[in-house]
Amino acid sequence: MKIVQTMLTACKRRFFSLELLNNVFWAFGGRFSALAGQFIAGIFAARVLGPDEFGTLNYVISLVTIFSVLAAFGLDFIEIRELSGKKSPKDIDLPTLLILRLCLAGLTLVLLVGCIFLFQLTATNAVYVLVYSVMFIFQAFNPIRNYFTAILQNKLIVLSELIRNSIGTVLKLLLIFAHAPLVLIIAAYAFDYVLLGLGYWRVYRIYVGHLKFCFNRSRALFYLREAFPLLLSSAVIIVYQKIDQVIIHSLMNDSAVGQFAVAGKIVEIVTIIPVVVSQTIMPVLVKSCEKEPARYLQQQQRMMDLTVWTSVLIAFMVCFCAPFLIPLFFGNQYDAGIRALQIMAWKVPAMALSAVSGHLIIIAGLQKYTIWRNIFGCVLCVVLNYMLIPRYGINGSAVASLVTMFFSGLFSHVLIPPYFGILKIQIRAILFGWKDLWIWGCHVFLTKKV
């Protein structure tokens, strides 16, 4: 019992607080429930639909997701940063952000329709894309979720997400087992966002109260200015994370997209860890940066160490278990995706490096340079995909995806002088992070004064 108390006290002094740990737990719960629901639905969709229709489903989702970056406009992290600070007029910012997001969603829908005609999608695929694009409207409620994240009250929003994710998953499974037309299954995927958006609104009404709608032009312009560099970088990130399936569709066929997608589904589940940990800890780092700069320097390194080496262990496990995971979950018809999964498993530590460095960049106010690291990554991704897919198929695309992630999240910092300090933290985490965590852990166990 004394050891447990010592650990909690040490964690509270050095990095964590019980409130933060509780917030991390609920953040994991929300993200994991969403991904678990998608994964379960994906398993049965892959088995029932087969590689061809499952490939079409994932092609549509990837194409719409590329456009979703404009509707989000890179605002999520800026919202968390601002809403977690004391200077933000939350009663003005929150309604302003909701209206701003709705306007961006409408603009995105108009652009998507224009691109459907420009690229001459088949009538069937055009219908699929338009049905799924309903998600843009209901993603506009994300500022409410970011508000609860900023005030370390993820529990309130996650409980709502658990219920709605369960409803969405059951609906998709019913349609899949009923062999419903693919358009209805895609509509069910879009309905997830309807449930979540309305759920966020309901939770705010219950725990905070009525939201007085107003639009503050100066605050809206402030958020747009702050988020614009992240919009550009987010656009590039989404492109190089989703363009692989679009290129595979153009160079190969729907079946190949399906084979590649099953590997991606498993990787999405495990990459939740570095992304959620870094996002949830961000409000604490913001406050520490403002009040205790010296302590903030230690916290930066510890967060990088923790996420990177946790991700390395996860990558080892996924790589080793890949030959069993894909046949177990998706069936032997997707065995071609095993090698792709073993390659993409190493995207997890790459994602850790990218996610943590991204938050440190935002806290330091250096986000205007992120566009360069992501442009480098996007160009590299497209070039490598077109070079490797014709020769190595989906395995070539997996290699392209892995190289791109490491380059944009780590190696590109060599080319951007303002990020040299972050690069130093990353290199130390890679080389000595395991040692730092071991020493810190032993210190927590063996001493009371930390």
Secondary structure, DSSP 8 states (H G I E B T S, - for coil): -HHHHHHHHHHHHHT--HHHHHHHHHHHHHHHHHHHHHHHHHHHHHHHHHHHHHHHHHHHHHHHHHHHHHHHTTHHHHHHHHHTSSS--HHHHHHHHHHHHHHHHHHHHHHHHHHHHHTT--HHHHHHHHHHTTHHHHHTTHHHHHHHHHTT-HHHHHHHHHHHHHHHHHHHHHHHHTT--HHHHHHHHHHHHHHHHHHHHHHHHHHT--------HHHHHHHHHHHHHHHHHHHHHHHHHHHHHHHHHHHS-HHHHHHHHHHHHHHHHHTHHHHHHHHHHHHHHHHHHHH-HHHHHHHHHHHHHHHHHHHHHHHHHHHHHHHHHHHHHH-GGGGGGHHHHHHHTTHHHHHHHHHHHHHHHHHTT-GGGHHHHHHHHHHHHHHHHHHHHHHHTHHHHHHHHHHHHHHHHTGGGGG-GGGHHHHHHHHHHHHHHHHHHHHHHHHHHH-S--
